[in-house]
Amino acid sequence: MPTELIMNLRCLCREYYSLVDNRSAYVNKLKAQLHMVFPGFCKVFSCVTGATSIAVLKNFPTPEDILNANSNEIIDLIALTSRKGLKYAKNKYEKLIIAANNALNFRYNLSTAYDVLEMHLQFVEEFDKTINIILDKIKTFVDENKSEKFIQQIEYLDSIPGVGFLSAVTLMCEIGDFAAFSKSKQLFAYFGIDPSVNESGKFKGTENKMSKRGTRIGRRVLYAIALASIRVKRNGVAVNPVLYDYYQKKKESKAKKVALGAIMHKISNIVFAVLRDNKPFELKTPEEHKLLYINCQKAA
């Protein structure tokens, strides 16, 4: 059985992802409501639930409010919440005016729809507050148990490029006691990213998908880490150069999703190796691994 520490963190992590999913559902409802009462608003701001977008909706929820308000009042509000300067704020204001004028001709002008819109905004804000509370509790549990081996294992996973603090905590909580895994293939199967078996008599299927038989949240986190690992930073440097190059080569002969599945497999092996060796991750190229293996063989 997992220890009390693992169970506490697992409970918080799973509730976090449950709240995130519920929040996403209300964000989609908010967007659908905006398309009905204020079409064009979603195109003004890149994130509808961002601080600037929510501030504008709370103060000027209808197209009439936007058109009748003092321009400086809206511009100052956008500049204050976005912290991107007056030029950015004026540009957004001009787009808002265009969207508000167009909305007068294409919207459903229902008073109750604006009430529902306000409720959706309140739900999203409450979800954000609760999610932040859970994140604080997770950090508190980790800080209070720094001496525990389980927390040290979280720190080892956090050293892997593309793995954040929450991802490391969630992976370890889903894995539980790592001593239960003696081979990397066992961990691979536990995450449910091993190929499914499609056989009947002499027939053996060749187009097999992921089995998805293991921990759903663990697989979800592994997928997020895979996406982060093949990402390129603003300066053009890859987050994980080794996995990025591997992904680019894999895409030449495989579909993108298949290549991403191969990255998930690689990350699963890295997680196993880090936890097996009980030390932080060290980025090495395939050539360096090969040279290290040859040297070990010679020494033996």
C-alpha positions, -999 to +999 in steps of 0.1 A: +000+000+000+012+036-007+024+056+022+002+084+037+024+110+020+019+094-014-019+091-008-022+127+003-003+141-027-021+117-051-055+129-038-045+165-044-030+159-078-061+140-091-084+167-077-063+193-095-067+176-129-104+171-122-108+208-115-088+217-146-111+196-168-142+211-152-127+246-157-121+238-194-158+228-198-169+262-184-144+280-206-160+264-236-194+274-223-182+309-219-169+310-255-202+296-268-221+323-249-199+350-262-203+338-298-241+343-292-242+377-274-209+393-284-196+376-316-161+387-325-150+393-289-130+360-287-109+371-317-098+403-299-080+385-271-058+355-276-070+341-242-107+347-233-100+338-196-069+360-194-068+388-169-074+415-195-103+398-212-121+390-179-116+426-167-132+440-199-161+415-197-168+423-161-168+461-166-182+462-201-202+430-207-223+442-237-214+458-271-234+489-260-212+492-229-181+492-251-195+518-275-209+541-249-179+540-225-152+566-225-123+554-247-096+564-222-114+543-195-112+511-216-077+518-228-064+525-193-081+493-181-064+472-208-030+488-203-032+482-165-043+445-166-021+435-196+009+456-185+019+459-222+017+496-226-006+521-242+002+511-278-010+476-272-041+489-253-051+513-281-048+485-307-070+462-286-095+490-281-098+496-318-105+459-324-131+460-296-149+489-312-151+470-345-163+438-328-189+457-308-203+475-339-205+442-358-221+424-328-251+448-329-261+433-363-253+396-357-259+389-320-288+374-301-298+402-278-312+383-248-310+397-213-308+363-197-278+353-220-258+381-203-268+368-169-255+333-179-223+349-193-217+365-159-223+332-141-198+314-163-172+341-156-178+336-118-174+298-122-141+302-141-127+326-114-138+302-086-121+273-104-089+294-107-089+302-070-095+266-060-068+253-084-043+278-069-052+266-034-045+230-044-012+239-059-002+257-027-011+226-007+009+204-030+040+226-026+035+227+012+034+189+014+066+187-006+084+213+014+074+197+047+087+163+037+120+172+020+139+145+038+116+117+025+130+095-003+097+099-022+103+137-024+139+132-035+126+111-063+103+139-073+133+162-075+151+137-097+122+137-122+120+175-120+156+176-133+145+161-167+141+188-194+104+193-202+092+180-168+078+207-145+072+205-107+036+195-110+043+169-137+071+154-115+048+152-085+019+137-104+041+110-121+056+099-088+021+099-071+008+077-099+039+054-098+037+051-060+065+028-048+090+025-075+104-007-060+074-025-077+090-020-111+121-040-119+121-034-157+115-004-179+089-023-199+068-027-167+066+010-162+059+015-200+029-009-197+018+007-164+014+040-182-007+022-209+015+033-238+024-002-248+009-015-281-024-034-278-026-070-290-049-078-319-047-116-325-073-142-333-062-178-342-035-174-369-043-138-375-020-112-361-029-075-365-001-051-375-019-018-370-021-017-332-028+013-310-018+021-275-034-002-249-043+026-226-048+001-198-027+018-171-030+051-152-049+076-172-035+107-154+000+093-156-004+088-194-018+123-197+012+138-179+036+118-200+019+131-232+023+167-219+060+161-211+064+147-247+049+178-262+072+200-240+103+179-249+099+185-287+092+223-282+117+250-292+123+280-270+120+316-282+158+317-288+155+288-312+171+262-288+152+230-282+141+221-247+155+187-251+179+186-281+182+148-281+145+141-281+138+169-305+163+155-331+149+120-325+113+133-331+123+151-364+140+119-378+110+098-367+086+121-385+103+114-418+090+078-419+061+079-394+030+100-387+033+128-361+012+109-336+033+078-340+065+098-336+050+114-305+042+080-291+079+071-296+089+102-276+065+091-248+083+057-248+117+074-246+105+096-216+092+065-198+126+049-202+143+081-189+120+082-159+128+046-151+166+052-154+165+083-132+145+065-105+166+033-108+199+052-104+186+076-078+203+106-093+194+137-113+190+135-151+221+141-173+215+149-209+236+127-232+236+122-269+233+087-284+270+089-294+279+096-258+258+067-245+275+044-271+310+056-260+301+051-224+288+016-231+321+007-250+342+019-221+322-001-196+326-032-217+364-026-219+366-021-181+347-054-175 
